[in-house]
Amino acid sequence: MTITAVLGLILNLVASALFIRTDIAHDAFGHGSIGIRIVFIIALVYSSILLMHHTKTTIHSIVIPRLGDGTILTSHPFIYYCICTAFSLPVIFLKRFVDMNLYFILANIAEMLVLATVIYFFVKDMKDTGFNPEKKLQWFVKDFWETIHGFATWIVIFWIGPFICAISKYLKDTKQSTIMNVVYSSSALAFIVNFAIPLLGHFHFYGICDEELITGFYDEKYAMTTVGHVGVLINALVTNAGYIFLASNELTQLFHKNESLFVKLWSYLTIILLNCLLLTYFEGRNELYFEIVGNISYLFFSLILPPILYLKAFKFREIWGFISVFFLVFAVALSCCIIYVHIIE
């Protein structure tokens, strides 16, 4: 896990550097390529669907142990659409991504709640049973495809290039070096928090659960389990609101030159309705097709496109040209492996 986390961080830092150096922000957030915009919208919609599905799972984890499975919160899927829509509705009144400062504060609080939960159970286990009492801990994963799955998880966590470019033009200093410093500091913080949560959780379950959904495996009799669920739920809702904001903004600029409230509302409702419609089919075998399309769009935009545009713009000038070639080959190979992992799963 440590190796895949570090390599995932390095991959995203290199991709972000190429992303910023080639000014892909002009194509994705200005008035550039329609194709790039569409790929970006697909990646955002796919990410939003996953978070809405995760919201449903988390609400089940909170409600069912306390109220049973027959309540409106668990028996009617429509309620999840309403919750996600209501939480993201205020974004249509925002002019810029950076205006989501209250959402960012909520997201940070939610992360701290989840981190506090895993620390609590880690310390409790150390006091009750000691470290690795049943000798189940695995320091190294020998399964190649499981390692690839780890890569996929960390690449998603560190996918900040598009978001940094979305706010870069609102920074006081918009030089590339300044934007890269923001990338470095944001990535370092994301690495520390998001690495600590699965690592401490791993020392609780010793690899017998999926660290992405780790709060769903803690004993429900403890109040801290509910705290962790609430943190996960808030984080999912906040992140989903950010994805919807960016997706609706891209859709607005794709078809309209003005950004009136009516046009923004139309784009927002279109994205929300599309998400809800697709989520109704996000079950069983259909989930595989969603994952393939979503991952192809996401991997293309986050890993493959940056080196392609860099080589197109600068050819082999300086060391970054050669880095782009090796990075492109590695990104294509890794993307194929990640898609294959989703297929065999």
N, C-alpha and C positions, 0 to 999 in steps of 0.2 A: 504493500500500500504506500509506503514512504517513497519508494522509487518511482512508482507511477504518478504520485502526486507531484514530485519535484519535476519529472519530465513533462507532465501535463502543464505545469506552470511555465517551464521554459518554452514549450511549444507556443503557448498563448502570448508570451512576451515577444517572441520573434514575430509571430503573426501580427500582433498589434503594432510592432515597429514598422513592418512592411505596410500595414494598413494605413498608418499615419503618414509615412514617407511618400506613398503614392497618391495621397489625398483621395482615397476611395470615398471619403465623406462627401466629396463633390458629387459623385455618382449616386450614393445612397441617400444623401440628405439634401442635396441641392436640386439641380434640374438636369440630371445626367441620364444614364442608361435606364430604359424602361425594364429591360431584362433583369438587371441587378436589383432594381426595386422590387420586382415581382418575387425573385428568389428570397429577398430579405423578408417580405411580407409572409411568404410561406413558412419560413423558419420561425418567425415570431408567432404566427397562428399555431403552428405545431407545438411550440413551447407553452403557449397559453392553454392549449387543450390538455397537455400533461399536467399543468398546475391546477386546472379546474377538476381534473380527475383525482388529483392528489388531495384537493380540498374535500371532495366527497369522502375519500378514504379516512381522512383525519377527523371529519365530523362524525363518522361512524365510530371511530375509536373513542371519541369523547362521549357520545350519546348512548350507545348500546349498553355499555357496562352499567349505566346509571338509570336509564329510562326504558331499556328494552329495545326490541327491533320493530315495534309496531307504531312508533311515533311518526309524525309528518316529516321530521328531519331525516328519517332513514327510509321511508316507504315511498316518497315522491321525489323523483330526480329533479323535478322542476324547481324545487327549493334551492338546489345548488346553483342553478342558473341565476336565480333571483339574488342570492347572496353575492356571487361574483360580480354580477351587473351592478348591484347597489354599491359595492365597495369601490368599483372602478368608475362609476358615473361621474364623480367630480372632476376627472381628468379632462373632460371635454371643455371645461371652463379655464383650463391652463393654456398659456400661450407657448411655454417652453418646457422642455423636459426637466430643466433645473428647478422649475417651480414646484416640483413634487417633493419639496424639502420635508414636509410633514410625513409623507409616505416613507422617505428615507429614514427618518427618526424612528418610525414604527418598525421598520425592517431591522434596524440595529437593535432595538429593544427585544424584538422577537428572537434574533440570533442569540442574544445574551440569555434569554429564558431557556432556549434549547441547550446552550453551553452549560448553564447552571444545573440543568437536569442531569446531563451525562456526568458532570463532575460530582454531583451528589451521589449517584449510584456507584461511581468509581470508588469514591472514598468509603462509602458504606460497605462495599465488597471487600476492600482492603482490611477494614476493621473486623468484618464478620468471618471471612474465609481465607484472607491472605491473597497473595498474588498467584494466579494460575493454579488453583488447588487440585484440579483434575488433570493437569498437564495436557490441556487441549489447545494451548496457544500455538499458532503456526507463524513463525517469523518470516517465512518465504513461501510464496505461492508458486508451485511448479507447473500449474496449468497455464499454457500459453494463452488460450482464449479467455480465461478469467482475467489475465493481465490486461488483455485488450479491452475487456469490459471496464476495467479500472481506468484505463486511458480515457474511454468515452465519458465516464462520469466526471473526471477532473477537467477535461476540456470544456465540458458544459459549464462547470462551476466558474472557470476562469474566463468565460466568454465575455469580455468587457470592451473589446475594441469598438464595436458599433455604438455602445452607450457612451463611451468617452468622446467619440466623434460627434455624437448627438449634442453634447454639452460643450464641446471645445470652443465653438464660436462665441460662447457667452463668457468665457474666461477673460480676465483682465489682460493676461498675456497669452496670445494664441500661437506663439512660436512652437515648432515641433518639439524642441527640447523640453519646454514646459509641459506640453501635453503628455510626453513620454514619462516625465516625472510623476504626473498624476496616475498614469498607467502602472508604474512601478509601485507607488505607495498603495494604490487600491488593490493591486494583485497581492502584495505582501500581507495586507490586512485580511484579504479573502483567504489566503493560504493559511494563516495562523488560526483563524476561527474555524474554517471549514475542514481543516486537517485535524484540529483538536477534537472536534465532535465525533467523527468516526473512529479516531484512534482510541479515545477513552471508552467509547462504546464497544470497540473491539475487545478491550481488556475486561469488559463485563460479560459479553456473550462468547468471546473467543471464536469468532468466525462462524457462528451457527445462524446468523441472521443477516439480512441485507442492511448495510450501514446507512443506505439512503433513507430507509423507513425505520430507523432504529427506535424511535420513541414508541412505535406501535408494538414493541416486544417487551417493554417494561411492565412489571406487575401493576395492574390497575388499582390495587388496594392502597398504593402510596399517592399522596397528594402531588408529589413532584412529577409523577407521570402525567397528570392533567396539565401541569405547568408546561411540560415539554410539548404536549399536544397543542396547547394554545399558541405557543411560540411557533411551531411548525405551521399552524393554520394562518396566523397573521402574516408570516413570511411568505406563504404561498399566495395569499390574497394581494399583498403589496407588490410582489414581483409580477403577478399576473396583470395588475393595473398598469405597471410600467410597460409590459409587452403590448397591452392593448393600446396604450397611448402612442407608442412608436408605430404600431401597425396601422392605426387609424390615421395618424399623421402622414405616413407614407402613402396610404390610399388617397388621402385628400390631395396631396401634391401630384399624384399620378394622373388624376382626372380634372383637377381644378387648379386655377392659378390663384384664386382668392381663398382666404381662410376665414370666411364668415362663420358665425356660430351655427347657422343652419347647415352649412357644408360639413363642418366638423361633427355635428350631431349625426348627420347622414352617414359619414364614414364610421363613426363610433358604433352606431346601431348595426351597420353592415358587418363589421368585424365581430361584434357580440353575437349576432344571429348566426353568422357562419360558424363561430366556435361552438355554439349550442347545438347546431345542426350536426356538425361533425362529431361532437362528443356523444351523441345518441348512437352513433355507429362504432364508437371506440370500444368495442368488446370483441372477445374471441379472436377469430382469424383476421378480422378487419384491423385489429390493432397492429398486426404485422405490417400491413400495407401502409398504415399511417406512419409507423416507425421508419420504414424504408424511405418514403417520400420526404418525411420531415428531416431525417438524418442526412440524406443526400443534400437537401437544401442548406441545412445548417453547416455541414462539413465543407460544402463548396464555398459558402460565403465566409466562413470563419478561418479556414485553413488553406484552401486551394486557390481562391481568388486573389488574395494579397500578393503571393509571389508571381502570379501570372501578370497582374497589372504592373508590378514593379519591373519585370523584365520587358514588358511592352513599352514602358516609359523610359527606362534608363539602360536597357540592355545589360551589359556586363561591366558597367562602370563601378569602380570601387569593389570592396569586398562583399557588399550587400548583393551584388549581382550573382556571385558564386553561391552565396548563402541561399539565395532564392531558388537556384536550380536544385540544390540538395534538399532544401525544405519542401519544394514542390513534389519531388520524387517520393520523399518520405511521407508527405501529407496524403498523396494519392494512395500509396500502399496502406497506410494506417486507416484511411477512410474505407477502403475495400474490406479490410479486416473487421472494422467496426460494423459495417453493414452485414457482413457474413455472420458475425456473432448474433445480431438481431434475428437473422433468418434461422439459424440453427436453434435458437432459444424457443 
